[in-house]
């Protein structure tokens, strides 16, 4: 956490000088716009309770790049049969997930894991449940060529996009060349995804905005449980400056390893026995929008998630030491659920933009 609490509003891009063609979503940093030679300084303003994201020097944000990335994010032509876009699985109307137990790719193929939300993805250190990608740029490359997701080679994707004049013009404006590669495609998508910040929830207004009445009495009791008896804060972090509600680390809860073919999680990436059965801690922000829950999507409701943790997970030889039987009462569970529903942030409204047709 970087010691910043953000603004009291939802995320937005703000022009300091001149007009921007894209002023919809975002977080807080100075940006340099491409164009007439006169730089247009923008601010990507993080909402209350959220840290400023660190923007990679190799992929600075500009409004033109974000607009291009938004088009690519919604374009099903990134898939082999032109039916699956990034937004198919990361649907803004479904909390940037898909509302299904697992991801569904071309020809209706089902993946092995639940689709993680993109809310506040700019603040993550790792991507995918097993953390196999270290950046949003790297993450964007994976699904395009995965045979059960978008199923299209990177070479075929670039060739398809280069045939469209509308994309060639935009890539030339943003990256200085019409001969763009898959790396520029990923950079644009990642730039767009970094603007998907959420905060300014009732909890943020209570904790960081000094609004004493922002939480109900039940939610206040739930916050105490969250920090103390329920032990949620062990992995879903909250501090005095911001609340990511994740530690960006990996933990074994016993889920996915109890079957005949266990999903070994993080250890498939690191090859370390200590990581066997561990999966990344997700953020809890906008949690009610992103059901079903857990890395395999097994729980349709938050009530089932709370019951699972109350029972101490699924015993196994690598169970996280912080996962213990909690002994919550029914009223305590109700208060904890009330608190979790206080993490709904200001709406992130993203619509599908017009796509190049030639």
N, C-alpha and C positions, 0 to 999 in steps of 0.2 A: 504493500500500500504506500502511496506516494504523498500522503499528508495533504490532501485537498478534498474539500467537500462539495465543490461544484456550485452550480447556480440553483436558484429556487424554482426553475421551470424545467420543462422537458428539453431534451437536447435539440440544438438548432445550429445551423450555419449562419453567421452574420457577416455582412460586408462592412468593411470600414471605409472603403472608397470605391465608388463605382457600383455597378449592378452585377449580380451573379445570375446565370441561367438556372442554377440549382441551389435552392435554399431550404431544403426540406428537413433532413435528419442530421445528427452529428454530435460531436463532443468538443473540447476547448483548446485550440492551439492556433498559432499564427500560420496561415497558408499563403502560398504564392500562386496566383492564377496565371495561366498562359494567356497570350493574346497580343495586345497592341504594343507591348513594350513597357507600358506603365503597369507596374505590379499592383494587383488588387489584393490588399490584405484582408483575410477573412479570419473569423474566430469560430472554432468548433467548440461549442460551450457545453461542458459536461453538466448533467443534471445534479441536483442536490443529492449528496450521499455517495457520489461516484467519483473515482479518481480520474485525473487526466490520463488518457492513453498515451503511451510512448509511440510516436510515429517513426517507422524506420527511415533512416537517412536515405537509403537506397530506393525508397518508394514514397516520396513526399505527397501529401494530399493537395489536389487542386480541384476546383469545382468541375472542370471538364473531365478529369479522370474519374471522379465519383459518378458523374452522369453516365459515362461510358460503362463503368462497372455495373451500374444499376441495370442498364440495358442487357449486358451479358448475363447478369444474374437471372433475369426473367426470360432469356432466350432459349427455347427448347432445341434450337439447332446445334447447341453444344452436345447433344446426344445423337447416337447413331441413327435412330429412326425419327428424330425431330419431335419426340413426345415428352421428354423429361428435361426440365430446366433446374437450375439450383433452387429456384423458388418452388418447385414441385415438392421437394422434401422439406425445404426451409420456407414454409408458407407464412407470410406476414399475418394472415388471418388466423393462424393457429400457433401463435407465439414463436414463429420462425422454426417450428418443427412441422410434423405432418399429421398429428392426431392419431397415428397408428402405432401399434406395438413396435414395429421395425420399419426401416426404410424400404420403399418400393421403387424399383428401377424400371428400365425398359422391359417391355413384354411382361409386365407384372411380376418380375422377379423380386423376391423378398430377401432382404439382407438379414444378418444375424443379430443386429443391435438396433436399439432405439435411436432416433435422430436427435442429436443435441441441439438445443436452441442456439441461435446466434446473438441473443441479447448479451451485450457487453463482451462479445468475443474479443474485442480489441484489448481487453485487460487480461487475457489468458496468457499463460506461458507455454501451454501445450494444447494440441488439438486432436480430436477423435478421443473416444473413451480410453484407448490405450496410450494416448500421448505420442503417437508415432510421427506426428508433424510438429515442427517447432515454430511455425509461423502461419499466418493466414494465407500467405502466398503459397506455401507448400501444401497446405490443406486444400486449397482450391484446385490443385493439379490432380489430386487423387481420384475423386469421383468421376471425372470426365472419362478416363480410360478404364475405370473398373468395369468388368464385364457384367456385373449384376446391378450397376447403377446407371451410368450414362452410356457406357459401352462403346466409346469412340476414341480412336487413337488421337494423340496430341497433334500428329501431322495432319490427319483428316480434319480435325477441328479447325486448325489454322487455315488450311486450304479452303474450307467451306466459308469461313468468315472473310477471307481475302477476296472472295468473288463478289462481295457486297460493297458497292461504292460507299454507302453510308458508313460502314465500319472503317474502310480504308481512309476516308477523310478524317474521321475522329482519331484513329490511331496516329495518323500523321500529325495532327494538331497536338495530341497529348504526349506522344513519345518521339516525334520527329521523324517517323518513317512509316511508309505503307507496307514495308516488308517486315511486319511485326511477327513475333514468335509466340509460342505458348506462354513464355515468361511474361510478356506484356499483357496477355489475356489474364493470367493469374494476378498480376499486379493491379490491374483495374478492378477486378472482382474484390480483391482484398481491400482496396481503398474504399469501395462502397460499404463493405461489411464492417469496417472500422467505425462507421458513423452510426451504427445501430445500438446506441446507448439508451439505457433506461434507468431511471431513478426518480427522485421526487415523489416517493410513495408516502402513504401516511406514516410509516415508520421513519422515513428520512425527515419528514417535517417535524416529527416528535423528537428524534434523536439529534439532528443537526440543525434544524430550523427553529428550535425553541418553542414549538407550537404544542403546548401542554395538552390540549384537547384533541390532538390528531389521532390518538389511539383510544379505543374504548377501554373500559376497566378490564374486560376479559383479555384484550390484546396486551395490555400492560402486564397482567399476570403471566400471559404466555411468553412474553419477552424474558421475564425472570426465569421461567422454566427453561427456555431456550439456552440461557447462559449457565444455568445451574443444574437442576435435577435431570433434565433431558439431555444435557451434555452436547447439544447440537453445535455449539460454538467451537467445539474442539476442531471441527473440520470446516464449518461454514462461518467464516471469520467476520467479526464486527470489531472495529476499534473506535477510538475517539475522533477520528478524522474522516473515515469512510467505511463502507460496509460492502465488500465484494460478495459476501456470503459463499465464498469458496476459499480453500487454501491452495488451489491449483496443484494439489498433490494427489497421490493415488492410495487407495485403501481397499482392504479385503473385508467384505461384509458377508461372504459366503455365497453370494448370488452368482449363479452361472457355473458353479463348479461342482454342483451336486448331481448332475446328470451323467449318463454314460460317456458323453463326449464333452468334457468340461471346457469352458471358455477361460483360458488361463490369463487373459488380460494383459497387463503391462509386461509380464515376463516374456511374452512372445516378442516384444520389442527389445528389451534390455538383456534377455537371456539369463537374468539373475533369478535364482530360486526365491530370494526374498520378495520378489515382485509377483509371485504366483497368485493369481486370482484377484489382483488389485486393479481398480478402475478409477478414473478421474472423478474428483468431487465436482458435481455440477453447481452452478449458481442456483440460489433459491428465488431470485427475483422473477416476478411475473409467473410464479409457480403454477397458479391456477389455469394459465393458458397453455401449459406444455404437457398435459397428461397424454398418455400414460407415463409411469415413472420407473426409474432404475434403468441400468444400461441395457436390459433386455425387455423393458417395457411391460413387466409382469403385473404391475399394480395399476389398475384403472383410476384409483382414487387416493387422495392424500390421507384419508382415514386408514387405508390399508398400509400406507408407508409408515405412519406413526405406530401402528400396531406391530409392524415388523421390527422397528427399532426398539420398541418397548420390550420385545421378547429377546433382544440381544443378538440379532442377526442369526446366521446359520453357522453352528459350530464347525470349525475345521482347523487344521494345524497351523494356518497362517492368518487366522482371524485378527483383525486390528485390535490392539489392546484397549482402545478407547470405546469399543463396541461392547456394551455390557447390558444385562437385564436392568431395566429402569424402574419398573414397578409403578408406572403412572396410573393414577385413578382416572375414572371416566371424566370427571370435571376437569382434571388437569389436561387430559387429551383434548378436550373441547377448547380450553384456553390456548393450548399450543397451536391448534389448527386455526383459531381466530387470529393469532399472531402471524402465522404464515400467510394468511390472506391479506394482511396489512402490508405486504411487500409488493403490491401491484403498483407499478410506476406510472408516470405520465405516458399516454399512448404514443407508440411509435407507428405513425401512419405512413406506410409506403405503398404506393400503387404501381402497377405494371406500366412502364412507359411505352410510348410508340417504338417499334423496332424497325431497323432498316429493312427495306423490301427489295432493294436493288443495289 
